[in-house]
């Protein structure tokens, strides 16, 4: 599928290419735009009144790729693109709303996602949908505005705190294995030849290993034990991927783990949010934090090397299985061999996705997914 399409282009519009802002505002309202909602979801617009916020989207937000704060189904958007929006600014609006719809689907509870995901998987004339299944770090591939520029619309299936090794366990606490198999069965032929991208492993490397140390009463860090844990994780993850291949006609692709982002000062506190604690049977976050603080930790460079080790093993395992593998790792590192600090935010264990160089890497991944799916 060519990525030289309307949704992929960074269209630069001059004022004469656009209807006047007041006309645009009326068009937006016709399809569900709410200036109050738009203002509420963008922190820098809080001081505006509703009419000003509406005009802001017409004059600026559309160009900036901001979420308009409302969604339409993918089939609705395709119909509008072919008719009322069959012009450059209409394509920009379509991309904004598709991105907003993807974000909405991403945040739905799992029981509400089958229908919306099926809509996204329907495809378009100039992009290919990809089912993105992963832990919270897979948000790297959920940026629809950027992914669409590479010809891919992400259909996100988020498995919060999902463990790669847990995917081979039918009785795992998170229940992600069962959910994934159910979705693959539900979507059936809709996934034929569609990319199905799995991104798991980072939770295991950076958190589950430490939970095991706590359970085993081991506070000293042993790099050999960490590598052994990673090897076992890859074996279990590989078993799961083999099962997925027997259950779907989609094109399975494995995305690498990203580099760790917590520095040495924040690593002990960065994983103690309530959701991870709950999924690991740790309802007392304070106790969990104290237990994590009691552990010896390797420095950030060693932690980065352990993630690299996981990726090397996964790359080899995927080659043995004949499954496509995409790696995004070294391009995110600085001269010291760890993640560039501008790609991080304090005490957040996720990569910061807003910097332009990160967007460039997301786009590169979208193009790789597109090329693999079309090969």
NORPEWO-V358434 format. One record per helix or strand of 2 or more residues. SS is the DSSP state (2 for helix, 1 for strand). FROM is the first residue (numbers start at 1). TO is the last residue. Records with the same first field share a line. If there is no record, write none. Layout:
SS=FROM-TO / FROM-TO
This chain:
2=15-17 / 21-30 / 35-41 / 43-45 / 50-64 / 74-82 / 88-106 / 110-120 / 136-141 / 144-149 / 165-168 / 176-191 / 202-216 / 223-247 / 274-279 / 285-293 / 300-321 / 330-332 / 341-343 / 356-374
1=128-134 / 152-158 / 195-199 / 251-255 / 324-326
